[in-house]
Structures are given as C-alpha cells and as structure tokens.
Amino acid sequence: MGYLRGLILCVTVFCGLQIVWLDSVNASGRAKTITGPLDFSAQSFGLTPQDALEAKPPPRRILSKKPKSNLVTIEKMRKKTSIGSSLAVSPKAYGSANYAYTAARVANTSAPASTAVLDSPVSGRPFSAVGKLYFKIGTKTYVCTATLVRTGIILTAAHCVFDFGTNSSSGWYKTFTFCPAHNKSGSFGPYGCLPASNPTIITSYYNGTDICLDGAEGVACDNDIATLRVAPFSSGANKGKYAGAVVGTIPAVTDEYYSFTPDISENYYYAQVTQLGYPAAFDSGLQMQRTDAPAVPLYGYSSDGTETYYVQLPSAQTGGSSGGPWIVNFGTKPSVSSSASLGSESAMRIMGVTSWGYTTVGVNVQGASHFGYNTEFPDNTYGTYGVGNIGALLYATCTASGATNFCK
C-alpha cells in the first residue's frame, strides 16, 4: 500500500506505505515525477508577512478525547448495535480500509445529466464556488482543485502553489488559472476561467520546518493550505465583478470544528463531510466529483516526537483532487420552524482541503491538514478570520496590501 499526495517529490515511505501528492498530474492526467532543479521565471507573488504566520509553540491538543482506533469494520459495528443485519447492506462504495463513502459525478443543472464526459454542467450554487486550478511547473501544466472562500480569494493546498521547504522565491509555481464549475476541456464550463495570483502559504511550509508525520515529511503536514487572489471578470455580462459575487462562496470554519462526535461503537470520532474535486482518474479530470463520507480527526508524531494533527476520510478521488474542499453541512440551509432544530454548528463551512491519500488502488483513504490550532499555532486567534492555521492564513491574505476588494 502507499499514501498519495500531490505534485512533485513522488515517493516517500510512511508506515510501509508509499506517499505522494494528490495533484501530481499534468493536463493529460498522467502522473509526473519531477527531479532536479526547475527554471522559474521571476515571481511577483511574495511570501506572506512573517509576523502573521510564524510558529508560536508550545502545542495545544485539539481533541478532548483521542480516538481509540482508526478503523471500525462493519462486522465490529454490528456487534455493538441493535441495528443488526441491516448493517450487512454494503454502502455504495468502500475500499480495503473498510471506510464507507459514496462517490458520484456532479451534474448540478436543470437539464438532464449527460452520460458524456464533457457535458454535465455544474452551474448552480453551492457547487459553482468550486473549480479547477491550473498552474505551471516549468513548462508543464498541472491541476488541482480550489474553492472561493471570499469574493476574490480561493482556498487550496499549499503544495498546489509551492515546492515544500524550498525557502526561496524559486519554489513558487506560476501561471495560475481558476475555472469555477469547470466541466469541459474547450470552454472550461459555464463561467470560463480567470487568472489567479498572489499565492499565500504558512511560513513553516515555505521554509520546510512544518510538522509532518514521521516518514512523510513534506507530504502529510500540519499546514498544507494556501490562498490566491482571483482577478475579476474582464469581459461579458459579468465584467468587473469578482467571481464570488457571481458563482458564490463557501466560507472556511472560523473556530475549531467541535462537531466531531463518537460513532455508535464509540471507537472513533467523526463528522459527516462532502468532498469535491477534479480527480484525473474520473471523467478524465474534466468533471467535478462528489464524495460523501465520515471524516475522522487523528493525531500522529513527527520524527522528533512532536504531535501532528490531521483529518482523514474514505474517498476514491485521485490526483487532481488536491486542494478540494471538505465541507460540513453542504447545501442550501432550509428555513426551519420552531417545531424543529438543525442542531449546533449547522452552517456550511470548509473544515479542510484534500492533501494526501494512498497510492495503492483500492485503499481509498485521503487526508487533510486540520483547520485550527496545531503545534505551529497553539492558541492564536485572528478575529473574524478564524483561529490557528486557517485564521492566520486568511488574516495575512486579507490584510495584505490591495486585498480589500478581494476579501469582501
């Protein structure tokens, strides 16, 4: 078995498993391994202000109760519940890790869904806030997934914009293009594509000091998150408008996500999550894919014994899905009368973005950096921008020079 994660550095070993980045596909969908130095043109992006993103130890534990185990099979769950034989019914899909999930192409449109790969429009909210992110490493084009979290700001994975630990301007990738609701290789979808710039990442990811799982350095790390600015539409009916004002936005969590609850076996904590992305192995990477599954908060240790926090969920998505949102309460919130309640923390929010997953076909498990407090950001708060790593990232993004209109 092996873990998979994104873009370059294609092979690492963690617990006997291979790990690479999830966006390690070029425009043709083939996996790529980059070796040796690359020739980057001068970049005008710049690193986010050091004082906003620097690490501040000691670490803070995010879970009030650690999971007792990572995996619970259907058979184990059946023994601990009165539901009995009904649990013998298999879910729509699950991998060899025995995590259950559902997987399907997104075809959010008033017209009937087409069986053709290129003809299933994704024109409605909230799906339309998610899109495909193109960028270049050298002369080759690569792809990730990103989401509008402000009118002109997209959220994705750090390894979709920067070469981990390079610690210099040569690590930035270039020529970023965001295509909201992407669904075709020609016109790229109902809204076309927009240039993106000013990538922003956490300082520890930039200089290579980020806390990562032992054996997965530069891959399964605390702060694999990034933002970019998306330029307004330059022509057509939406000329001058920011993308988020046209296709919608999906905000990130502004506090620790506390709705991880014990499952019926009380062996692990989970939250129901919708994952969206453009995996190259599905519909040639041209169509948005949806996975619904329970996400589990976990912890591990770096090579020096420092705790690292991450979130894991079952998913069959592959390269190209990196940076895709993990969303709680996905959909349009209904109007609820006093005779019912949606419960606590019912707002739609992004609580992670796809970072890594298993390379071995059939395991079908992926991971994300935890949004919130971690070793680098143990108690840091940033007002309405949030707490911990995600708060620091959005604060630095939206308080930077010229960012005001992008962050409405």
KETORKOL-186924 format. One record per atom (N, C-alpha, C, O): residue in one letter; x, y, z. Coordinates in steps of 0.001 Angstrom, whole numbers, plus 500000, padded with zeros to 6 digits. Example, Ala and Ser with C-alpha at 12.3 -4.5 7.8 and 13.67 -1.06 7.14 Angstrom:
<recs>
A513190494310507800A512300495500507800A513200496700507800A514236496681508465S512850497750507080S513670498940507140S512900500030507870S513409501138508039
</recs>
This chain:
<recs>
M500849498805500000M500000500000500000M500879501237500000M502073501160500290G500289502374499675G501030503616499700G500132504816499852G498964504785499463Y500677505876500419Y499967507135500519Y500238507947499265Y501305507841498661L499245508772498875L499443509615497720L499194511058498087L498248511321498830R499947511973497636R499669513409497862R500044514274496728R499447513360496160G500297514828496124G500261515805495150G501259516052494178G501034515407493154L502159516666494128L502675517327492971L504027516899492537L504200516491491389I504953516968493363I506298516604492971I506792515552493943I505960514796494444L507974515448494228L508505514509495198L507670513273495286L506880513159496223C507778512400494440C506757511388494289C506877510181495143C505916509412495174V507910509927495820V507880508699496609V508481508926497994V509560509500498143T507764508468498975T508210508559500365T507675507328501067T506767506683500542V508184506984502199V507674505812502910V507165506223504285V507866506897505040F505951505816504603F505371506083505918F504625504842506350F503671504428505691C505054504235507466C504420503006507962C504364501946506872C503388501201506786G505383501869506051G505431500869504996G504584501209503799G504381500365502926L504074502455503737L503173502843502665L503796503962501842L504484504829502380Q503558503939500562Q504102504967499690Q503211506202499706Q501986506097499665I503839507371499764I503086508612499799I503586509545498700I504793509729498541V502661510134497942V502994511222497023V501865512235497063V500842511990497703W502029513373496390W500995514397496423W499842514103495488W500008513413494482L498666514631495822L497451514331495067L497263515139493805L496356514837493030D498065516137493564D497893516909492346D498971516575491335D499208517346490405S499630515433491503S500745515091490630S500258514556489295S500581513433488910V499484515359488600V499020515004487272V499152516218486390V498898517343486820N499552515991485155N499590517125484246N498269517209483493N497328516482483813A498186518086482500A496913518316481829A496382517059481145A495176516942480927S497253516128480808S496809514895480166S496404513835481170S495934512762480789G496586514130482467G496173513194483505G497234512197483908G496975511326484738R498434512304483337R499481511342483679R500227511793484936R500471512984485128A500581510845485776A501365511159486962A502755511612486552A503322511108485582K503299512565487296K504610513101486953K505525513077488167K505096513340489291T506778512763487927T507810512858488944T508806513901488485T509365513787487395I509036514922489305I509967515980488934I511282515739489647I511305515602490870T512370515684488910T513679515511489521T514593516634489052T514483517108487921G515496517053489933G516432518095489571G515808519484489644G514596519610489818P516623520524489515P516133521890489627P515269522279488437P515435521755487335L514344523206488673L513492523730487615L513827525195487386L514249525892488309D513640525661486164D513921527045485817D512649527866485964D511757527777485121F512551528673487032F511380529501487260F511689530940486867F512769531458487152S510735531571486214S510896532985485922S510670533772487209S510118533241488173A511093535038487229A510936535865488425A509474535982488807A508615536172487945Q509189535869490091Q507818535928490572Q507579537244491306Q508489537798491921S506354537732491234S505976538953491940S505053538637493103S504467539537493704F504925537337493423F503937536922494415F504333537365495828F503556538035496508G505525536995496266G505962537350497609G505365536457498681G504230535999498547L506106536209499727L505635535410500849L504782536258501773L504971537469501882T503854535612502426T503006536335503377T503862536889504503T504932536353504792P503392537976505150P504199538579506223P504604537558507288P503769536822507814Q505890537531507591Q506416536570508555Q505742536702509914Q505452535694510559D505489537937510359D504941538110511696D503517537593511812D503044537329512917A502825537443510686A501449536952510741A501393535435510794A500445534866511335L502400534778510238L502306533340510071L503359532538510824L503387531313510700E504214533175511589E505292532429512228E504764531488513312E503705531723513893A505502530444513567A505104529460514575A505260530015515982A506168530797516267K504353529591516853K504399530031518251K504116528826519160K502960528591519512P505165528046519554P504969526909520440P504634527392521856P504787528584522122P504184526532522777P504093525074522672P502802524620522032P501907525434521803P502684523312521733P501483522815521076P500266522774521983P500381522723523208R499091522799521352R497829522652522077R497111521430521526R497002521270520310R496625520576522402R495897519393521966R494501519791521507R493825520555522196I494055519289520355I492771519720519823I491631518791520183I490467519174520062L491929517593520617L490864516642520918L490730516441522420L491717516203523116S489500516537522911S489269516293524320S489353514799524635S489585514401525777K489159513987523602K489249512547523764K489860511970522499K489304512129521413K490996511303522630K491654510753521455K490906509527520949K490355508769521747P490879509323519631P490243508115519088P490924506856519603P492146506816519742K490135505838519883K490694504574520355K491264503754519206K492199502977519395S490700503928518020S491213503210516866S490870503983515616S489989504842515636N491561503686514522N491345504405513281N490302503737512402N489628504409511621L490164502442512518L489296501706511630L488277500892512410L488613500240513399V487036500936511960V485984500115512549V485248499423511405V484613500093510590T485321498112511332T484695497389510248T483191497280510460T482702497467511574I482467496981509404I481024496793509507I480704495681510495I479731495774511243E481529494614510500E481268493496511406E481406493927512861E480586493539513693K482430494725513187K482606495199514558K481447496090514983K480977496011516118M480990496933514073M479899497842514396M478610497076514636M477809497465515486R478397495993513899R477171495206514033R477079494590515429R475988494465515985K478241494200515999K478253493578517312K477894494564518423K477493494152519511K478038495877518151K477841496868519192K476540497637519041K476343498643519723T475652497193518172T474415497931517959T473252496984517737T473439495837517330S472051497470518007S470852496663517809S470358496715516371S469377496057516024I471038497501515530I470607497593514138I470714496237513463I469938495916512563G471663495463513896G471775494074513461G472049493895511986G472937494537511424S471275493012511356S471582492579509996S471465493692508975S471994493560507871S470790494786509304S470677495871508325S472041496442507957S472200497015506879L473035496291508848L474371496785508559L475103495904507570L476182496265507100A474536494754507248A475163493882506268A475009494432504860A475707493997503944V474101495385504680V473916496013503373V475107496917503109V475373497836503884S475827496665502021S477027497435501728S476672498846501301S475630499060500681P477534499826501625P477332501177501104P477608501195499618P477979500175499037K477428502349499000K477635502431497556K479069502064497183K479314501448496145A480004502448498035A481396502130497733A482192502109499024A481886502840499966Y483216501267499060Y484179501306500154Y485440500596499691Y485406499732498816G486560500987500307G487828500412499912G488281499346500885G487532498943501776S489518498891500709S490030497809501532S490241498229502983S490425497377503852A490217499544503255A490333500022504630A489008499936505372A488947500220506569N487935499543504665N486605499346505251N485922500628505711N485002500577506527Y486356501762505206Y485636503010505422Y484555503123504354Y484821502861503181A483353503503504735A482257503636503769A482159505058503239A482432506015503963Y481772505195501983Y481582506506501372Y480707506352500133Y480455505234499684T480248507465499584T479567507450498298T480360508305497331T481037509244497750A480290508000496052A481049508733495045A480221508876493782A479621507908493315A480185510096493220A479399510326492010A479846511595491307A480379512511491934R479627511641490008R479865512851489240R478830513909489615R477655513602489817V479286515159489703V478371516261489960V477776516735488645V478512517059487712A476454516778488562A475750517297487390A474622518182487900A473451517808487856N474995519357488382N474057520274489012N473506521239487969N474081522302487736T472387520866487338T471829521651486242T470369521309486067T469918520253486511S469627522191485425S468206521924485173S468010520933484038S466956520308483923A469027520795483205A468948519850482091A469291518446482574A469986518306483580P468827517406481889P469167516030482289P470676515813482266P471375516342481401A471161515047483206A472588514751483248A472978513929482032A472298512966481677S474074514313481400S474535513602480216S475477512477480611S476163512556481630T475504511437479804T476454510348480029T477811510679479427T478799509997479697A477859511727478612A479118512137478012A480009512795479058A479526513532479917V481300512531478984V482237513044479975V482221514567480020V482342515150481097L482073515216478877L482245516664478808L480955517455478952L480999518682478867D479825516826479164D478558517541479076D477662517407480301D476460517186480155S478208517533481485S477398517560482700S477669518881483411S478559518953484258P476909519934483074P477180521258483637P477066521292485154P476291520542485748V477845522168485770V477779522412487206V477535523913487340V478462524676487609S476304524325487155S476017525746487044S475400526363488297S475307527587488388G474979525554489259G474261526080490416G475080526104491689G476037525347491852R474684526991492588R475319527065493906R474830525919494794R473721525428494582P475604525482495766P476945525944496123P478079525291495343P479246525624495555F477745524350494427F478799523669493658F479669524648492869F480880524459492754S479042525698492326S479742526605491412S480882527375492063S481711527951491359A480944527401493398A482054528082494076A483342527279494003A484415527800494308V483250526025493603V484413525136493500V484837525043492043V483991525035491148G486123524975491803G486589524900490424G487933524235490290G488521523766491264K488402524204489069K489675523571488740K490766524639488689K490562525716488128L491921524336489276L493044525255489309L494171524721488434L494738523664488711Y494491525462487376Y495613525119486509Y496832525945486917Y496692527088487353F498039525364486775F499262526103487060F500417525412486348F500272524306485828K501564526080486332K502722525526485634K503904525342486562K504196526172487423I504576524213486348I505886523955486929I506824523836485743I506761522870484984G507689524817485589G508477524867484373G507552525140483194G506804526117483206T507597524290482185T506733524465481012T505523523542481026T504688523607480124K505416522689482029K504330521712482096K503160522238482921K503349522917483930T501952521913482476T500730522342483154T500236521252484097T500187520078483730Y499871521649485313Y499356520743486328Y497993521233486808Y497579522352486504V497308520383487557V495964520747488003V495746520409489468V496309519452489998C494911521224490108C494428520996491461C492965521416491507C492362521679490467T492396521479492693T491036521953492909T491099523106493904T491974523127494769A490187524062493793A490173525206494705A488741525681494906A487847525341494130T488529526481495970T487194526961496311T487230528445496652T488142528904497340L486255529184496181L486116530590496547L485616530695497989L484515530249498310V486444531290498851V486041531489500247V485723532957500529V485118533275501553R486123533843499633R485764535261499633R485440535620498188R485614534789497297T484978536829497941T484570537189496573T485690537019495553T485434536690494395G486937537242495983G488057537102495059G489220536312495620G490355536497495183I488962535424496591I490006534614497218I489640533139497116I488536532741497488I490571532327496612I490355530881496584I491260530198497589I492365530660497877L490765529085498118L491486528267499088L491859526949498429L491024526319497780T493104526530498590T493570525273498007T494664524695498911T494819525138500049A495416523720498419A496516523132499180A497812523876498887A498013524351497769A498696523982499880A499965524683499692A500823524013498629A501550524692497904H500748522684498527H501593522015497541H501104522224496114H501737521763495164C499979522919495961C499496523304494628C500082524642494185C499889525045493037V500795525338495073V501355526637494714V502847526750494991V503499527664494488F503407525815495799F504796525980496230F505451524626496478F504798523672496901D506745524559496208D507551523362496437D508007523360497895D508846524172498286F507466522464498686F507691522421500130F509161522581500508F510037521899499974G509412523511501454G510735523647502042G511786524277501162G512957524287501539T511423524807499999T512417525411499110T513072526625499752T514259526886499554N512265527377500540N512781528514501305N513364529611500423N514289530316500826S512822529750499228S513240530835498336S512151531075497300S511236530265497155S512249532181496584S511232532526495588S511180531519494446S510190531465493716S512228530724494285S512229529732493204S511221528614493445S510913527849492532G510702528516494676G509744527464494977G508334527730494522G507512526814494498W508022528992494150W506655529310493714W506383528759492322W507223528869491429Y505209528166492138Y504774527787490798Y504203529023490112Y504156530090490724K503775528909488878K503389530121488155K502192529867487240K501734528737487073T501705530962486655T500610530957485680T499383530235486219T498932529250485634F498845530720487323F497663530138487945F496394530593487219F496237531771486897T495495529639486969T494220529935486316T493121529151487021T493219527935487185F492068529863487438F490961529237488164F489713529210487292F489306530235486746C489100528016487164C487912527829486335C486765527340487219C486642526137487447P485918528253487724P484816527826488592P483826526935487855P483485527198486701A483368525887488519A482387524958487944A482884524352486630A482091524099485723H484177524121486529H484796523547485323H484083522264484910H483782521418485752N483811522121483606N483242520850483154N483561520502481709N483058519501481199K484384521301481032K484724520984479645K486180521320479379K486763522176480044S486761520639478404S488148520906478062S488276522070477096S489367522622476952G487197522463476427G487236523563475473G486899524890476109G487775525736476289S485626525084476454S485188526342477061S485408526368478564S485271527419479189F485747525227479154F486071525091480579F484871525266481498F485045525312482715G483657525365480958G482491525466481816G481691526727481601G482039527550480754P480614526890482366P479684527993482126P480230529372482442P479670530367481980Y481315529468483221Y481811530780483633Y483189531108483069Y483713532196483308G483781530173482321G485108530403481795G486170530336482876G485948529737483928C487322530943482629C488445530876483556C488988532270483849C488854533191483043L489602532401485020L490126533687485475L491559533516485980L491878532505486606P492424534500485711P493794534404486229P493822534575487742P493032535336488301A494733533866488405A494908533961489846A496365534301490156A497266533956489391S496588534973491274S497937535418491626S498068535537493136S497174535137493882N499190536088493577N499457536326494988N499224535089495872N498470535169496842P499849533962495559P499691532788496424P500253533071497816P501289533720497959T499567532583498824T499960532811500213T499968531484500959T499003530723500889I501057531206501674I501169529955502424I501709530241503822I502139531356504119I501682529224504671I502236529330506019I503771529297505956I504345528531505181T504423530120506764T505879530244506723T506593528904506924T507591528626506259S506084528079507836S506762526801508100S506730525879506886S507633525061506709Y505709525999506053Y505658525210504824Y506692525757503827Y507314524996503086Y506860527061503821Y507800527730502930Y509244527327503246Y510023527018502344N509588527335504540N510991527067504883N511284525619505254N512429525275505549G510254524762505242G510466523335505471G510468522903506917G510842521769507215T510052523791507846T510017523423509265T508635522955509706T508421522720510895D507702522816508782D506348522387509131D506383521007509798D507204520162509442I505497520787510755I505434519498511445I504718518496510547I503574518718510150C505390517397510231C504843516380509331C504950515008509990C505788514795510866L504104514089509565L504168512721510081L505522512093509791L506090512292508717D506035511337510748D507319510677510597D507324509811509337D506460508951509163G508286510042508475G508377509304507228G507584509929506099G507654509464504962A506823510987506401A506017511659505374A506321513150505358A505430513968505131E507581513502505599E507986514900505622E507712515562504270E508038515016503215G507116516728504326G506779517446503097G505524516938502436G505146517424501370V504856515952503058V503672515355502451V502467515478503379V501544516241503094A502467514737504480A501360514778505434A501749515725506560A502321515308507568C501432517009506377C501939518060507253C500812518881507871C499661518810507441D501172519667508898D500183520459509630D499541521557508796D498377521894509011N500285522122507845N499828523362507209N499882523333505685N500436524234505054D499307522299505112D499248522198503648D498020522961503150D497093522363502603I498014524271503339I496887525133502954I497428526402502302I498526526853502627A496659526971501387A497107528158500657A495917528943500124A494816528413499981T496163530217499833T495156531051499168T495765531736497956T496984531867497849L494900532171497041L495306533000495910L494205534032495647L493044533827496000R494595535140495023R493625536126494567R493164535774493154R493969535370492315V491866535929492897V491312535669491565V490859536990490964V490077537719491575A491342537296489783A491009538569489122A489529538630488763A488916537591488517P488936539840488727P487532539978488314P487354539588486846P488325539513486092F486117539344486454F485822539082485043F486196540309484227F485917541437484635S486816540101483096S487306541212482274S486418541518481083S486638542506480384S485410540678480843S484534540905479694S483186540222479920S483012539488480892G482253540463479036G480948539818479108G480012540466480113G480274541559480616A478924539777480395A477890540306481281A478392540522482708A477855541355483439N479414539776483101N479930539885484464N481184540756484559N481889540709485568K481467541535483541K482683542353483507K482789543223484761K481843543911485145G483964543173485386G484223543972486570G483804543318487867G484155543811488939K483066542227487806K482600541552489017K483616540509489471K484301539894488653Y483702540320490785Y484541539266491321Y483790537938491242Y482562537901491330A484539536853491077A483931535543490835A482960535149491934A481891534608491652G483320535415493192G482460535020494300G481104535690494274G480124535125494758A481032536896493711A479761537604493607A478871537001492534A477662537230492517V479475536227491636V478734535627490527V478389534166490814V477252533747490597V479354533391491299V479146531945491482V478962531534492934V478645530378493212G479158532474493874G479002532161495280G480312531821495963G481339531643495308T480268531732497275T481433531374498081T481035530325499116T479858530174499443I482028529607499624I481837528680500742I482882529045501789I484064528774501575P482502529645502904P483483530094503901P484194528923504587P483684527804504638A485372529215505106A486084528249505944A485617528405507385A485060529440507751V485842527381508204V485483527461509613V486246528612510264V487386528887509892T485631529281511226T486277530392511916T486681530023513336T487198530865514071D486456528791513725D486844528306515042D487145526817514908D486918526237513847E487649526198515960E487804524757515946E486464524114515589E485421524538516087Y486486523094514730Y485238522406514406Y484966521374515497Y485621520334515562Y483991521678516353Y483757520859517543Y482692519790517362Y482347519097518319S482165519642516153S481060518692515972S481505517288515613S480707516498515108F482792516956515871F483207515564515772F482557514818516935F482775515174518093T481775513806516649T481030513094517692T481371511604517665T481784511095516623P481209510889518789P481513509451518804P480561508676517896P479368508975517845D481088507679517176D480205506827516382D479501505835517320D479748505837518526I478635504997516769I477825504105517592I478659503074518346I478205502519519346S479872502816517872S480744501873518575S481625502586519596S482298501941520400E481619503943519560E482437504774520441E483926504468520291E484702504622521234N484308504035519100N485713503737518851N486441504883518156N487671504927518185Y485728505794517544Y486377506942516938Y485376508074516781Y484163507871516819Y485924509279516603Y485098510460516408Y485025510767514912Y485959510481514164Y483916511345514493Y483772511608513067Y482854512797512834Y482131513220513736A482886513336511611A481948514353511156A481570514009509720A482422513591508936Q480317514180509376Q479887513909508008Q480373515027507094Q480111516203507350V481081514661506028V481748515643505167V481414515378503704V481284514229503282T481279516457502940T481187516369501478T482501516869500898T482920517996501163Q483142516027500109Q484403516366499460Q484139516585497972Q483496515757497328L484632517694497428L484504517975495998L485891518079495383L486823518555496031G486036517638494138G487340517698493499G487300517293492045G486266516873491526Y488448517428491395Y488608517076489982Y489689516005489814Y490730516278489218P489464514801490322P490461513733490191P490617513298488735P489629513089488031A491858513165488296A492128512845486894A491631511471486491A491372511225485313A491494510570487460A491066509207487150A489562509103486907A489089508055486469F488805510153487178F487357510162486979F486999511142485865F487356512318485934D486301510666484847D485873511525483734D487026512359483190D486847513519482819S488194511765483148S489403512401482607S489759513701483327S490484514532482781G489257513881484541G489555515082485306G488811516315484839G489090517421485302L487862516136483922L487153517281483349L485868517617484088L485287518680483869Q485423516732484953Q484123516899485609Q484279516855487127Q485014516018487651M483601517739487826M483631517745489286M483057516440489835M482062515919489330Q483706515925490881Q483262514702491531Q482898514991492985Q483487515867493619R481926514252493503R481478514430494878R481640513131495666R481274512053495198T482194513258496867T482296512143497801T481660512565499122T481951513646499634D480802511724499671D480222511970500985D480671510861501926D480517509677501624A481230511255503075A481844510252503946A482065510824505344A482017512038505541P482310509936506316P482665510398507659P484152510741507741P485000509906507426A484471511964508162A485862512378508358A486247512172509815A485464512460510720V487455511674510036V487905511312511384V489105512168511781V490087512208511040P489060512858512930P490234513606513408P491234512658514053P490865511841514896L492490512764513660L493522511856514159L494766512638514561L494863513834514287Y495696511984515194Y496965512601515546Y498072511585515308Y497852510374515339G499257512108515072G500421511258514889G501635512001515402G501501512975516144Y502828511550515013Y504048512156515534Y505060512371514420Y505162511570513491S505798513452514526S506882513724513595S508097512901513997S508058512165514984S509168513025513236S510368512228513511S510989512552514865S511685511714515439D510744513772515391D511299514130516702D510281513974517825D510532514403518951G509122513357517524G508137513078518547G507097514161518770G506259514036519663T507137515228517969T506138516293518091T504802515815517547T504750515171516499E503720516128518255E502401515710517785E501979516516516566E502234517717516482T501330515842515625T500767516491514449T499322516053514307T498990514894514559Y498465516976513906Y497037516690513813Y496587516716512358Y497025517561511577Y495724515799512009Y495211515764510651Y493816515144510658Y493369514606511671V493149515227509535V491815514667509376V491860513687508222V492548513927507230Q491136512587508341Q491172511530507334Q489751511138506957Q488862511122507809L489531510819505676L488223510341505258L488371509326504133L489378509338503425P487380508442503953P487412507493502845P487016508185501554P486046508942501521S487760507930500501S487469508557499208S488245507841498117S489370507391498333A487635507741496944A488301507132495797A488934508178494894A489495507835493853Q488852509460495280Q489410510513494430Q490928510387494343Q491573509840495238T491482510900493254T492902510692492949T493575512019492608T493067513086492953G494728511945491925G495470513128491537G494618514145490808G493862513796489901G494739515406491204G493901516470490672G492884516944491694G492352518048491582S492612516106492698S491656516477493744S492308517300494843S491603517845495693S493629517408494852S494322518182495876S493773519597495951S493524520237494929G493589520076497176G493065521418497377G491557521476497391G490984522511497731G490889520376497025G489432520341497015G488861520455498415G489477519970499364P487693521088498575P487149521351499901P486535520140500568P485960519275499907W486661520085501896W485941519149502750W484900519994503486W485256520822504324I483644519793503183I482592520711503602I481630520027504563I481173518913504303V481324520689505665V480281520223506576V478999521002506289V479044522177505926N477861520338506456N476544520946506214N476414521459504790N475876522542504558F476911520673503833F476901521113502438F475477521231501901F474651520345502116G475196522322501207G473891522523500590G473292523861500982G473957524701501588T472043524049500634T471331525284500944T470562525112502250T469749524198502382K470816525976503193K470195525864504511K468693526144504423K468294527166503865P467871525270504953P466421525458504870P465922526446505925P466622526762506887S464700526922505718S464022527720506734S463315526744507678S462501525931507239V463624526825508953V463138525841509915V462212526511510934V462557527546511503S461057525927511158S460098526468512121S460519526126513547S461474525380513760S459808526670514507S460132526455515916S459870525023516372S460256524643517478S459216524228515528S458935522838515899S460083521901515567S459988520696515802A461183522448515016A462345521629514669A463614522426514911A463570523637515123S464746521731514876S466041522387515075S467092521714514215S467119520489514101L467962522517513608L469069521970512824L470225521530513715L471164520890513241G470165521866514993G471240521492515900G472339522538515920G472212523601515313S473424522225516627S474536523170516751S475461523082515551S475507522065514860E476197524160515312E477176524245514225E476593523755512898E477151522867512255S475470524342512502S474758523885511309S475116524663510050S474555524385508990A476024525622510124A476388526415508952A477287525628508010A478080524796508451M477165525889506724M478038525260505734M479421525904505818M479557527119505678R480438525083506048R481802525581506196R482802524564505644R482538523362505633I483947525062505188I485057524197504783I485904523922506018I486348524858506682M486133522644506335M486924522301507514M488243521604507145M488949521101508019G488565521579505859G489822521003505408G489879521023503891G488861521225503229V491072520812503335V491221520652501881V492068519414501627V492971519107502406T491787518712500558T492479517457500248T493979517682500140T494436518579499432S494738516858500851S496189516995500863S496891515738500352S497756515821499480W496525514574500891W497229513349500523W496272512162500564W495150512267501061G496738511025500030G495951509803500037G496820508620499667G497997508785499348Y496251507431499705Y497007506219499412Y497207506039497908Y496287506262497121T498407505638497518T498681505384496108T498160504027495665T497815503846494498T498101503076496583T497648501738496220T496162501774495855T495334502204496657V495833501329494658V494452501334494202V493605500431495092V493965499281495346G492482500959495560G491570500164496353G491559500456497840G490619500061498530V492594501151498368V492578501520499780V491550502621500003V490728502539500916N491600503652499163N490587504711499119N490428505448500445N489352505461501043V491513506055500886V491522506919502068V492375508140501743V493434508019501129Q491901509333502166Q492652510562501943Q492760511357503229Q492024511111504185G493690512325503252G493911513114504448G493974514597504155G494163515010503011A493813515407505209A493864516864505107A494514517431506363A494451516819507429S495135518597506238S495630519308507412S494436519774508237S493435520239507692H494552519646509548H493496520110510438H493393521627510377H494415522309510460F492180522178510234F491960523617510275F491794524049511731F490840523632512388G492692524865512237G492584525341513601G493914525284514324G494970525428513706Y493867525074515634Y495075525056516445Y495937523837516132Y495430522735515924N497246524059516104N498197522961515970N499515523390516609N499562524416517288T500568522635516408T501843522944517047T502353524332516672T502855525062517527E502226524695515402E502708525991514947E501807527135515417E502278528257515598F500536526863515614F499563527881516020F498751527350517199F497582527001517035P499355527284518381P498725526616519522P497537527345520118P496585526703520560D497569528679520141D496492529446520766D496176530722519994D495523531621520525N496625530809518767N496489532043518007N495071532250517505N494451531335516963T494563533470517691T493244533829517173T493365535077516302T494212535935516548Y492520535168515292Y492612536251514318Y491242536868514047Y490892537143512899G490476537080515108G489178537728514987G488230536977514072G488088535760514184T487584537695513169T486608537079512272T487248536171511240T486549535420510560Y488578536226511111Y489250535367510131Y489394533936510629Y489584533024509824G489309533720511937G489388532374512464G490513532193513454G491098533162513938V490808530945513749V491834530609514736V492874529680514117V492634529066513077G494027529587514768G495048528648514335G495538528917512925G495623530065512490N495860527836512214N496466527982510881N495542528639509861N495984529492509091I494268528255509843I493361528829508842I493091530306509136I492960531109508212G493009530666510422G492835532067510780G494032532899510379G493878534001509852A495239532376510628A496468533081510264A496551533283508757A496914534360508284L496215532245508016L496295532320506559L495329533370505996L495718534198505172L494082533334506441L493089534286505924L493375535708506400L493135536668505668Y493885535845507621Y494250537164508128Y495355537774507262Y495248538922506829A496405537008507015A497514537508506203A497062537811504780A497497538791504176T496182536961504250T495677537153502885T494872538427502764T495062539199501824C493970538654503713C493002539748503583C493476541075504163C492827542098503946T494583541087504890T495115542346505390T496316542799504576T496906543837504876A496686542043503558A497798542413502697A497405543612501826A496218543867501617S498358544313501341S498107545483500513S497293545126499275S497616544178498559G496228545900499032G495413545706497846G494396544582497920G493748544268496921A494244543964499106A493387542785499215A491938543093499575A491097542196499525T491623544331499936T490313544673500477T489159544207499608T488257543530500101N489163544547498342N488050544189497456N487956542695497186N486874542176496909F489094541999497268F489095540551497046F488471539805498229F487988538683498075C488483540421499386C488095539715500608C486702540064501116C486383539762502266K485879540677500309K484515541005500748K483657539759500783K482478539832501128
</recs>
